[in-house]
Amino acid sequence: QNVRPTKVTCKTTKGDIDIIVERNWSPNGAARFLELVDDGFYSDVPFFRCVDNFLCQFGAVPVRSGAKAYAPIPDDSQLPVLRNFKRGYVSFAGNGPNSRATHMFITLGDNLSSLGTMPWETPIGYVSAESMQNVVSRFNTSYGDIPPWGKGPEPARIEAPDGAIYLRQNFPEMDYILSCSRG
């Protein structure tokens, strides 16, 4: 059954980005992303792992008082036509079967053979071409990958009670999602 795409606009430190959510691509993932949007999860969320021509990851947040906990969701069936991730695809970042919770990424390169090979890597939609060109292309990639592959922040340190201080002190040029809403 075909479901109409849903547009989500996220305000970021570099400008607004439009994400087109394709629920047919990844029904469980799309539903979780929209739940996070509707719950207001995307408030002061760092783009903590931005690797030029690869991806820009987000969804690790410092401990928040009274915040809802999001249990992992089941993986979606992979659609062969979406196997080769294109620039601008939005997907959850998992670390094993049925591990998707809040970590997501935007693909910064084209036809990256390393993405889409795991069952938890199914795109939920894409960033509009205009948003990729005018906003996402300007995200800071100078910190690069997370340790041990780069000098970016450690996700576990971000998700600690002093995570916001850790980011401000050590990664002052990092970009953030300020808020997201449907429409």
Backbone torsions as a table, in degrees:
resi	resn	phi	psi	omega
1	GLN	NA	128.2	-179.7
2	ASN	-84.8	131.5	177.7
3	VAL	-114.5	137.9	179.9
4	ARG	-62.5	144.3	176.1
5	PRO	-61.8	153.4	177.3
6	THR	-116.4	129.7	177.9
7	LYS	-93.1	131.7	174.4
8	VAL	-120.2	131.9	176.1
9	THR	-110.3	126.5	177.9
10	CYS	-113.9	127.3	173.6
11	LYS	-82.6	129.7	179.1
12	THR	-126.3	172.8	178.8
13	THR	-67.4	-12.2	178.4
14	LYS	-109.5	-1.7	-178.4
15	GLY	131.8	179.7	-177.6
16	ASP	-84.6	139.9	173.1
17	ILE	-120.3	141.1	176.1
18	ASP	-101.8	125.2	176.7
19	ILE	-110.9	125.2	177.6
20	ILE	-97.4	111.5	-177.3
21	VAL	-88.9	121.0	179.4
22	GLU	-105.2	92.8	-174.3
23	ARG	-63.1	-23.5	178.3
24	ASN	-71.1	-23.7	-178.0
25	TRP	-72.1	-41.3	-172.7
26	SER	-155.0	78.6	-172.2
27	PRO	-55.6	-45.5	179.9
28	ASN	-66.9	-43.8	179.9
29	GLY	-65.4	-43.3	179.6
30	ALA	-62.8	-43.0	179.7
31	ALA	-62.1	-41.7	179.1
32	ARG	-65.7	-44.9	179.8
33	PHE	-58.8	-45.6	179.7
34	LEU	-65.6	-33.9	175.0
35	GLU	-62.8	-44.7	179.0
36	LEU	-62.2	-41.1	177.7
37	VAL	-62.2	-50.9	-177.1
38	ASP	-64.4	-31.5	179.7
39	ASP	-78.8	-8.4	-177.7
40	GLY	77.9	20.2	180.0
41	PHE	-58.1	-37.9	-175.3
42	TYR	-81.6	75.5	176.3
43	SER	-133.9	112.4	-179.1
44	ASP	60.7	50.8	-178.2
45	VAL	-104.6	119.8	-176.0
46	PRO	-74.9	144.7	165.7
47	PHE	-86.4	86.0	-165.6
48	PHE	-87.6	-13.9	-177.8
49	ARG	-136.9	86.0	-178.8
50	CYS	-113.2	109.0	-177.0
51	VAL	-113.1	116.8	-176.5
52	ASP	-50.7	133.8	177.8
53	ASN	64.3	16.9	178.6
54	PHE	-128.8	-79.8	-178.8
55	LEU	-160.0	165.9	174.9
56	CYS	-130.7	112.8	-173.0
57	GLN	-99.6	147.1	179.4
58	PHE	-149.5	167.1	177.6
59	GLY	116.9	-8.9	171.7
60	ALA	-86.5	126.3	-177.9
61	VAL	-132.2	148.5	174.1
62	PRO	-61.6	156.5	178.3
63	VAL	-55.6	132.7	179.0
64	ARG	-121.3	132.6	179.7
65	SER	-60.2	128.2	177.3
66	GLY	71.0	13.3	-178.2
67	ALA	-70.6	144.7	176.1
68	LYS	-70.5	139.9	175.0
69	ALA	-92.7	137.1	-178.6
70	TYR	-111.1	110.4	178.0
71	ALA	-69.9	150.4	177.3
72	PRO	-58.8	149.9	178.7
73	ILE	-107.2	159.2	178.0
74	PRO	-67.6	150.6	175.1
75	ASP	-65.7	154.0	174.4
76	ASP	-97.6	159.1	174.5
77	SER	-66.3	138.9	179.9
78	GLN	-84.0	133.5	177.5
79	LEU	-96.2	118.5	-176.2
80	PRO	-52.8	-34.4	-178.4
81	VAL	-65.1	-21.0	-179.7
82	LEU	-101.4	7.3	-174.3
83	ARG	-59.4	-44.5	179.6
84	ASN	-88.1	103.4	-177.0
85	PHE	-60.3	132.8	177.1
86	LYS	-99.6	159.4	176.7
87	ARG	-56.9	129.9	178.7
88	GLY	97.1	-9.6	176.8
89	TYR	-62.3	145.7	176.6
90	VAL	-115.7	129.3	-177.1
91	SER	-145.3	158.2	170.8
92	PHE	-75.0	151.2	174.8
93	ALA	-107.5	111.8	178.2
94	GLY	-107.6	177.6	178.2
95	ASN	-136.2	23.0	179.8
96	GLY	161.6	172.0	-180.0
97	PRO	-56.2	137.0	176.1
98	ASN	53.8	42.9	-175.6
99	SER	-111.4	2.7	-176.0
100	ARG	-72.2	128.5	179.3
101	ALA	-133.7	-72.3	-178.8
102	THR	-132.5	-17.5	-178.2
103	HIS	-75.8	128.9	-179.2
104	MET	-136.9	171.7	175.2
105	PHE	-149.3	157.3	171.5
106	ILE	-110.3	130.7	179.3
107	THR	-75.6	128.8	-179.7
108	LEU	-101.2	-7.0	179.5
109	GLY	-123.0	175.9	179.2
110	ASP	-108.0	141.8	174.8
111	ASN	47.0	55.0	178.7
112	LEU	-82.3	109.2	-173.7
113	SER	-65.5	-19.1	-179.4
114	SER	-79.7	-14.6	-179.6
115	LEU	-102.3	141.6	179.5
116	GLY	91.2	5.5	179.8
117	THR	-88.5	-22.9	-177.6
118	MET	-97.5	150.3	-176.6
119	PRO	-61.5	-22.7	-179.1
120	TRP	-88.0	-3.2	179.1
121	GLU	-100.9	86.4	175.1
122	THR	-129.9	124.7	-178.1
123	PRO	-64.1	141.6	177.2
124	ILE	-99.6	-8.0	-179.0
125	GLY	163.0	-155.1	-175.5
126	TYR	-152.9	156.8	173.8
127	VAL	-84.7	135.8	-179.6
128	SER	-57.4	151.1	-179.2
129	ALA	-58.3	-40.3	179.6
130	GLU	-63.5	-43.6	178.7
131	SER	-65.8	-37.2	177.7
132	MET	-62.6	-46.6	-175.7
133	GLN	-69.5	-44.2	-171.5
134	ASN	-89.9	-22.7	-173.8
135	VAL	-125.3	-61.5	-174.1
136	VAL	-60.1	-36.4	179.9
137	SER	-63.7	-15.0	-179.9
138	ARG	-98.4	-2.0	178.4
139	PHE	-61.2	144.8	179.9
140	ASN	-69.0	121.9	176.4
141	THR	-112.9	9.2	-174.5
142	SER	-67.3	-26.7	179.3
143	TYR	-78.4	-25.3	174.7
144	GLY	70.7	-148.8	-173.4
145	ASP	-75.8	166.2	176.5
146	ILE	-78.2	157.9	177.1
147	PRO	-62.1	144.9	8.8
148	PRO	-91.2	5.4	-174.9
149	TRP	-87.8	-14.4	-177.7
150	GLY	-158.8	-170.2	-176.2
151	LYS	-105.6	16.9	178.8
152	GLY	-74.2	178.0	-177.7
153	PRO	-71.4	154.2	176.8
154	GLU	-85.8	123.0	-178.5
155	PRO	-53.7	-38.6	-179.7
156	ALA	-63.9	-34.6	178.4
157	ARG	-71.8	-35.9	177.3
158	ILE	-61.9	-41.6	-173.8
159	GLU	-84.1	9.3	176.8
160	ALA	-87.1	165.0	179.5
161	PRO	-56.3	-32.3	179.3
162	ASP	-98.8	23.0	-176.0
163	GLY	-59.0	-39.6	-179.3
164	ALA	-64.9	-39.7	178.2
165	ILE	-66.2	-45.0	177.7
166	TYR	-54.1	-45.6	-179.5
167	LEU	-67.5	-47.7	-178.5
168	ARG	-60.1	-41.9	-176.4
169	GLN	-74.6	-36.4	-171.6
170	ASN	-105.2	-18.4	-175.9
171	PHE	-138.9	60.1	-172.1
172	PRO	-65.7	-19.0	-177.6
173	GLU	-96.1	7.6	-178.2
174	MET	-66.7	144.2	175.6
175	ASP	-90.3	156.8	-175.8
176	TYR	-137.3	152.4	163.8
177	ILE	-85.4	127.3	179.8
178	LEU	-90.7	-37.9	177.1
179	SER	-168.7	159.8	176.8
180	CYS	-138.4	146.0	175.7
181	SER	-151.5	156.9	176.6
182	ARG	-73.8	148.8	172.1
183	GLY	97.9	NA	NA
